Amino acid sequence: MATTNHFGIALRGWRERVSPQDSGLEAGGDRRIPGLRREELAGLAGLSVDYVVRLEQGRARNPSVQVVTALARALRLEPSERDHLFRCAHLAPPAAGNVSWHVPARVHRLVGQLAGSPTAVFAADWTLVSWNDMWSEVIGDPRTYGWVERNLVAGMFRPRGVRGREPIAAWPVRSRAGDEVEEEDLVADLRVTAAAHPHDARLAAFVDRMLHDSPRFAHLWSNGTARTHVGDRKTVEHPRVGDLDLDLDVVMAAGTDLRIVTYTAATGTTDAEKMDALRTACPRQARTMSRTGGPS
């Protein structure tokens, strides 16, 4: 007796539910089907179109953890939906105790709707996982950086001669409080994350590597200070409009430990005028990493 293709049914249902706009795609053209086309989902997940077709039709069985993870991120599934997709693939859902790089649809929409301000989402380990086009316009396009540079903590503690700029910016971004204060804030925040996820092997390995590679990180970690990073004052040395003095605020996305980071300029200042000038060239979409097995 034929078995029900639960994975394919769930995959197709969620694909037809997600709008192109929610996925950071242009909706244009005469769309005769709801949601995403198979080729669009394949592109977002880093898979072949043929493989997506075979998964939906039940002709491809037993997808890997990496494939299911990439599909869940591309479809913006909530944690309970993601876990269901894993079970349909006869896989154990991700451990609840691990830091999640998954961006729910509602958070992705929020980033897109904050189109007028540079806004990004960081995982609790300070890996950059999502951003809008205004972030690329003001800070630089994260897709042009190497993978390691997308972790803010790893970038902050590179050797001084190697760093030379904000770790995930295309041009210099200076903390008005100074590098030392920013480093203290980030290490204290990472300690909060480590306490909240004591069984996350990936996070533990990351901390161990930082302790080994950076004496400065090791010194700050040994202090035992734990507090959440809530904001800063930054100067962005922008190549087109000159220096921008901006407020940086960090807020937690409800129901997650994702950090939403946004930059704003004080009203009525030359900085606000410069930001207005940058907005005119901005297509205003929300974007995420699309890499099988990594943030997407």
Contacts in CASP RR format, 6 or more apart in sequence:
PFRMAT RR
TARGET T0000
AUTHOR 0000-0000-0000
METHOD contacts of the structure
MODEL  1
MATTNHFGIALRGWRERVSPQDSGLEAGGDRRIPGLRREELAGLAGLSVD
YVVRLEQGRARNPSVQVVTALARALRLEPSERDHLFRCAHLAPPAAGNVS
WHVPARVHRLVGQLAGSPTAVFAADWTLVSWNDMWSEVIGDPRTYGWVER
NLVAGMFRPRGVRGREPIAAWPVRSRAGDEVEEEDLVADLRVTAAAHPHD
ARLAAFVDRMLHDSPRFAHLWSNGTARTHVGDRKTVEHPRVGDLDLDLDV
VMAAGTDLRIVTYTAATGTTDAEKMDALRTACPRQARTMSRTGGPS
5 57 0 8 1.000
5 58 0 8 1.000
6 88 0 8 1.000
7 55 0 8 1.000
7 58 0 8 1.000
7 63 0 8 1.000
7 85 0 8 1.000
7 88 0 8 1.000
7 89 0 8 1.000
8 55 0 8 1.000
8 56 0 8 1.000
8 57 0 8 1.000
8 58 0 8 1.000
8 88 0 8 1.000
10 84 0 8 1.000
10 85 0 8 1.000
10 88 0 8 1.000
11 52 0 8 1.000
11 55 0 8 1.000
11 56 0 8 1.000
11 71 0 8 1.000
11 75 0 8 1.000
11 85 0 8 1.000
12 56 0 8 1.000
14 75 0 8 1.000
14 77 0 8 1.000
14 81 0 8 1.000
14 85 0 8 1.000
15 35 0 8 1.000
15 36 0 8 1.000
15 38 0 8 1.000
15 41 0 8 1.000
15 56 0 8 1.000
15 75 0 8 1.000
16 33 0 8 1.000
16 34 0 8 1.000
16 35 0 8 1.000
16 36 0 8 1.000
17 34 0 8 1.000
17 35 0 8 1.000
18 35 0 8 1.000
18 36 0 8 1.000
18 75 0 8 1.000
18 76 0 8 1.000
18 105 0 8 1.000
19 27 0 8 1.000
19 35 0 8 1.000
19 36 0 8 1.000
20 26 0 8 1.000
20 27 0 8 1.000
20 28 0 8 1.000
20 31 0 8 1.000
20 35 0 8 1.000
20 36 0 8 1.000
20 40 0 8 1.000
21 27 0 8 1.000
22 76 0 8 1.000
22 105 0 8 1.000
22 108 0 8 1.000
22 109 0 8 1.000
23 36 0 8 1.000
23 40 0 8 1.000
23 44 0 8 1.000
23 74 0 8 1.000
23 76 0 8 1.000
23 108 0 8 1.000
24 108 0 8 1.000
24 285 0 8 1.000
24 286 0 8 1.000
24 287 0 8 1.000
25 36 0 8 1.000
25 40 0 8 1.000
25 44 0 8 1.000
31 37 0 8 1.000
36 44 0 8 1.000
38 49 0 8 1.000
38 52 0 8 1.000
38 53 0 8 1.000
38 56 0 8 1.000
39 49 0 8 1.000
41 47 0 8 1.000
41 52 0 8 1.000
41 71 0 8 1.000
41 74 0 8 1.000
41 75 0 8 1.000
42 48 0 8 1.000
42 49 0 8 1.000
42 51 0 8 1.000
42 52 0 8 1.000
43 74 0 8 1.000
43 290 0 8 1.000
44 74 0 8 1.000
44 290 0 8 1.000
44 296 0 8 1.000
45 52 0 8 1.000
45 67 0 8 1.000
45 70 0 8 1.000
45 71 0 8 1.000
45 73 0 8 1.000
45 74 0 8 1.000
45 290 0 8 1.000
45 292 0 8 1.000
45 296 0 8 1.000
46 70 0 8 1.000
46 290 0 8 1.000
46 291 0 8 1.000
46 292 0 8 1.000
46 296 0 8 1.000
47 67 0 8 1.000
47 70 0 8 1.000
47 71 0 8 1.000
47 292 0 8 1.000
51 60 0 8 1.000
54 60 0 8 1.000
55 63 0 8 1.000
62 89 0 8 1.000
62 90 0 8 1.000
63 71 0 8 1.000
63 89 0 8 1.000
65 86 0 8 1.000
65 91 0 8 1.000
66 292 0 8 1.000
66 293 0 8 1.000
67 292 0 8 1.000
68 85 0 8 1.000
68 86 0 8 1.000
68 89 0 8 1.000
68 91 0 8 1.000
69 94 0 8 1.000
69 292 0 8 1.000
69 293 0 8 1.000
69 294 0 8 1.000
70 290 0 8 1.000
70 291 0 8 1.000
70 292 0 8 1.000
70 293 0 8 1.000
70 294 0 8 1.000
70 296 0 8 1.000
71 85 0 8 1.000
72 81 0 8 1.000
72 82 0 8 1.000
72 85 0 8 1.000
72 86 0 8 1.000
72 102 0 8 1.000
73 101 0 8 1.000
73 102 0 8 1.000
73 103 0 8 1.000
73 288 0 8 1.000
73 295 0 8 1.000
73 296 0 8 1.000
74 290 0 8 1.000
74 296 0 8 1.000
75 81 0 8 1.000
76 103 0 8 1.000
76 104 0 8 1.000
76 105 0 8 1.000
76 108 0 8 1.000
77 85 0 8 1.000
77 102 0 8 1.000
77 104 0 8 1.000
77 105 0 8 1.000
78 104 0 8 1.000
78 105 0 8 1.000
79 100 0 8 1.000
79 102 0 8 1.000
79 104 0 8 1.000
82 93 0 8 1.000
82 94 0 8 1.000
82 102 0 8 1.000
83 93 0 8 1.000
83 94 0 8 1.000
86 92 0 8 1.000
86 93 0 8 1.000
86 94 0 8 1.000
87 93 0 8 1.000
94 100 0 8 1.000
95 199 0 8 1.000
95 200 0 8 1.000
97 197 0 8 1.000
97 199 0 8 1.000
97 200 0 8 1.000
98 197 0 8 1.000
98 199 0 8 1.000
98 200 0 8 1.000
98 202 0 8 1.000
98 203 0 8 1.000
99 123 0 8 1.000
99 124 0 8 1.000
99 125 0 8 1.000
99 193 0 8 1.000
99 197 0 8 1.000
99 200 0 8 1.000
99 202 0 8 1.000
99 203 0 8 1.000
99 257 0 8 1.000
100 123 0 8 1.000
100 124 0 8 1.000
100 256 0 8 1.000
100 257 0 8 1.000
100 258 0 8 1.000
101 123 0 8 1.000
101 127 0 8 1.000
101 129 0 8 1.000
101 294 0 8 1.000
101 295 0 8 1.000
103 121 0 8 1.000
103 129 0 8 1.000
103 130 0 8 1.000
103 258 0 8 1.000
103 288 0 8 1.000
104 253 0 8 1.000
104 256 0 8 1.000
107 121 0 8 1.000
107 130 0 8 1.000
107 253 0 8 1.000
107 256 0 8 1.000
107 258 0 8 1.000
107 260 0 8 1.000
108 130 0 8 1.000
108 286 0 8 1.000
108 288 0 8 1.000
109 286 0 8 1.000
110 253 0 8 1.000
110 260 0 8 1.000
111 119 0 8 1.000
111 120 0 8 1.000
111 121 0 8 1.000
111 130 0 8 1.000
111 131 0 8 1.000
111 132 0 8 1.000
111 260 0 8 1.000
111 286 0 8 1.000
112 119 0 8 1.000
112 132 0 8 1.000
112 284 0 8 1.000
112 285 0 8 1.000
112 286 0 8 1.000
114 132 0 8 1.000
114 262 0 8 1.000
115 132 0 8 1.000
115 133 0 8 1.000
115 134 0 8 1.000
115 282 0 8 1.000
115 284 0 8 1.000
115 285 0 8 1.000
116 132 0 8 1.000
116 134 0 8 1.000
116 279 0 8 1.000
116 282 0 8 1.000
116 284 0 8 1.000
117 134 0 8 1.000
117 262 0 8 1.000
117 263 0 8 1.000
117 264 0 8 1.000
118 131 0 8 1.000
118 132 0 8 1.000
118 134 0 8 1.000
118 135 0 8 1.000
118 137 0 8 1.000
118 138 0 8 1.000
118 139 0 8 1.000
118 262 0 8 1.000
118 263 0 8 1.000
119 131 0 8 1.000
119 132 0 8 1.000
119 134 0 8 1.000
119 135 0 8 1.000
119 260 0 8 1.000
119 261 0 8 1.000
119 262 0 8 1.000
119 263 0 8 1.000
120 128 0 8 1.000
120 130 0 8 1.000
120 131 0 8 1.000
120 132 0 8 1.000
120 135 0 8 1.000
120 139 0 8 1.000
120 142 0 8 1.000
120 260 0 8 1.000
120 261 0 8 1.000
120 262 0 8 1.000
121 128 0 8 1.000
121 129 0 8 1.000
121 130 0 8 1.000
121 131 0 8 1.000
121 253 0 8 1.000
121 258 0 8 1.000
121 259 0 8 1.000
121 260 0 8 1.000
121 261 0 8 1.000
122 128 0 8 1.000
122 129 0 8 1.000
122 152 0 8 1.000
122 258 0 8 1.000
122 259 0 8 1.000
122 261 0 8 1.000
123 129 0 8 1.000
123 257 0 8 1.000
123 258 0 8 1.000
123 259 0 8 1.000
123 295 0 8 1.000
124 193 0 8 1.000
124 196 0 8 1.000
124 197 0 8 1.000
124 257 0 8 1.000
124 258 0 8 1.000
124 259 0 8 1.000
125 151 0 8 1.000
125 153 0 8 1.000
125 190 0 8 1.000
125 193 0 8 1.000
125 203 0 8 1.000
125 206 0 8 1.000
126 151 0 8 1.000
126 152 0 8 1.000
126 153 0 8 1.000
126 186 0 8 1.000
126 189 0 8 1.000
126 190 0 8 1.000
126 259 0 8 1.000
127 150 0 8 1.000
127 151 0 8 1.000
127 152 0 8 1.000
127 295 0 8 1.000
128 142 0 8 1.000
128 150 0 8 1.000
128 151 0 8 1.000
128 152 0 8 1.000
128 168 0 8 1.000
128 289 0 8 1.000
128 295 0 8 1.000
129 258 0 8 1.000
129 288 0 8 1.000
129 289 0 8 1.000
129 295 0 8 1.000
130 286 0 8 1.000
130 287 0 8 1.000
130 288 0 8 1.000
130 289 0 8 1.000
131 142 0 8 1.000
131 286 0 8 1.000
131 287 0 8 1.000
131 288 0 8 1.000
132 284 0 8 1.000
132 285 0 8 1.000
132 286 0 8 1.000
132 287 0 8 1.000
133 282 0 8 1.000
133 283 0 8 1.000
133 284 0 8 1.000
133 285 0 8 1.000
133 286 0 8 1.000
133 287 0 8 1.000
134 278 0 8 1.000
134 279 0 8 1.000
134 282 0 8 1.000
134 284 0 8 1.000
135 142 0 8 1.000
135 263 0 8 1.000
136 142 0 8 1.000
136 287 0 8 1.000
137 278 0 8 1.000
137 279 0 8 1.000
137 281 0 8 1.000
137 282 0 8 1.000
138 236 0 8 1.000
138 238 0 8 1.000
138 244 0 8 1.000
138 246 0 8 1.000
138 263 0 8 1.000
138 275 0 8 1.000
138 278 0 8 1.000
139 166 0 8 1.000
139 168 0 8 1.000
139 169 0 8 1.000
139 170 0 8 1.000
139 173 0 8 1.000
139 236 0 8 1.000
139 263 0 8 1.000
140 169 0 8 1.000
140 170 0 8 1.000
140 171 0 8 1.000
141 170 0 8 1.000
142 150 0 8 1.000
142 168 0 8 1.000
142 289 0 8 1.000
143 287 0 8 1.000
143 289 0 8 1.000
144 170 0 8 1.000
145 168 0 8 1.000
145 170 0 8 1.000
148 154 0 8 1.000
148 155 0 8 1.000
149 155 0 8 1.000
149 167 0 8 1.000
149 168 0 8 1.000
150 168 0 8 1.000
150 289 0 8 1.000
150 295 0 8 1.000
151 167 0 8 1.000
151 206 0 8 1.000
152 167 0 8 1.000
152 168 0 8 1.000
152 186 0 8 1.000
153 186 0 8 1.000
153 187 0 8 1.000
153 190 0 8 1.000
153 210 0 8 1.000
153 217 0 8 1.000
154 167 0 8 1.000
154 206 0 8 1.000
154 210 0 8 1.000
155 163 0 8 1.000
155 167 0 8 1.000
155 168 0 8 1.000
156 163 0 8 1.000
156 167 0 8 1.000
156 179 0 8 1.000
156 182 0 8 1.000
156 183 0 8 1.000
156 186 0 8 1.000
157 183 0 8 1.000
157 210 0 8 1.000
157 213 0 8 1.000
157 214 0 8 1.000
157 216 0 8 1.000
157 217 0 8 1.000
158 167 0 8 1.000
164 172 0 8 1.000
165 171 0 8 1.000
165 172 0 8 1.000
165 173 0 8 1.000
166 172 0 8 1.000
166 173 0 8 1.000
166 174 0 8 1.000
169 236 0 8 1.000
171 236 0 8 1.000
171 237 0 8 1.000
171 238 0 8 1.000
171 239 0 8 1.000
172 236 0 8 1.000
172 237 0 8 1.000
173 234 0 8 1.000
173 235 0 8 1.000
173 236 0 8 1.000
173 237 0 8 1.000
174 234 0 8 1.000
174 235 0 8 1.000
174 237 0 8 1.000
175 181 0 8 1.000
175 182 0 8 1.000
175 232 0 8 1.000
175 233 0 8 1.000
175 234 0 8 1.000
176 232 0 8 1.000
176 233 0 8 1.000
176 234 0 8 1.000
176 235 0 8 1.000
176 245 0 8 1.000
177 232 0 8 1.000
177 233 0 8 1.000
182 232 0 8 1.000
183 216 0 8 1.000
183 217 0 8 1.000
183 220 0 8 1.000
184 220 0 8 1.000
184 225 0 8 1.000
185 227 0 8 1.000
185 229 0 8 1.000
185 231 0 8 1.000
185 232 0 8 1.000
186 229 0 8 1.000
187 217 0 8 1.000
187 220 0 8 1.000
187 221 0 8 1.000
187 225 0 8 1.000
188 220 0 8 1.000
188 224 0 8 1.000
188 225 0 8 1.000
188 226 0 8 1.000
188 227 0 8 1.000
188 228 0 8 1.000
188 229 0 8 1.000
189 227 0 8 1.000
189 228 0 8 1.000
189 229 0 8 1.000
190 207 0 8 1.000
191 221 0 8 1.000
191 224 0 8 1.000
191 225 0 8 1.000
191 226 0 8 1.000
192 226 0 8 1.000
192 227 0 8 1.000
192 228 0 8 1.000
193 203 0 8 1.000
193 257 0 8 1.000
194 203 0 8 1.000
194 204 0 8 1.000
194 207 0 8 1.000
195 226 0 8 1.000
196 257 0 8 1.000
197 203 0 8 1.000
207 221 0 8 1.000
210 217 0 8 1.000
210 218 0 8 1.000
210 221 0 8 1.000
211 217 0 8 1.000
211 218 0 8 1.000
211 221 0 8 1.000
228 250 0 8 1.000
228 252 0 8 1.000
229 250 0 8 1.000
229 259 0 8 1.000
230 249 0 8 1.000
230 250 0 8 1.000
231 247 0 8 1.000
231 248 0 8 1.000
231 249 0 8 1.000
231 250 0 8 1.000
232 248 0 8 1.000
233 245 0 8 1.000
233 246 0 8 1.000
233 247 0 8 1.000
233 248 0 8 1.000
234 245 0 8 1.000
234 246 0 8 1.000
234 247 0 8 1.000
234 248 0 8 1.000
234 263 0 8 1.000
235 243 0 8 1.000
235 244 0 8 1.000
235 245 0 8 1.000
235 246 0 8 1.000
236 243 0 8 1.000
236 244 0 8 1.000
236 246 0 8 1.000
236 263 0 8 1.000
237 243 0 8 1.000
238 244 0 8 1.000
238 274 0 8 1.000
238 278 0 8 1.000
240 278 0 8 1.000
241 274 0 8 1.000
241 277 0 8 1.000
241 278 0 8 1.000
242 274 0 8 1.000
244 265 0 8 1.000
244 271 0 8 1.000
244 274 0 8 1.000
244 275 0 8 1.000
245 265 0 8 1.000
245 269 0 8 1.000
245 271 0 8 1.000
246 263 0 8 1.000
246 264 0 8 1.000
246 265 0 8 1.000
246 271 0 8 1.000
247 263 0 8 1.000
247 264 0 8 1.000
247 265 0 8 1.000
247 266 0 8 1.000
248 261 0 8 1.000
248 262 0 8 1.000
248 263 0 8 1.000
249 261 0 8 1.000
249 262 0 8 1.000
249 264 0 8 1.000
250 259 0 8 1.000
250 260 0 8 1.000
250 261 0 8 1.000
251 259 0 8 1.000
251 260 0 8 1.000
251 262 0 8 1.000
252 258 0 8 1.000
252 259 0 8 1.000
252 260 0 8 1.000
253 259 0 8 1.000
253 260 0 8 1.000
265 271 0 8 1.000
265 272 0 8 1.000
265 274 0 8 1.000
265 275 0 8 1.000
266 272 0 8 1.000
288 295 0 8 1.000
288 296 0 8 1.000
289 295 0 8 1.000
289 296 0 8 1.000
290 296 0 8 1.000
END
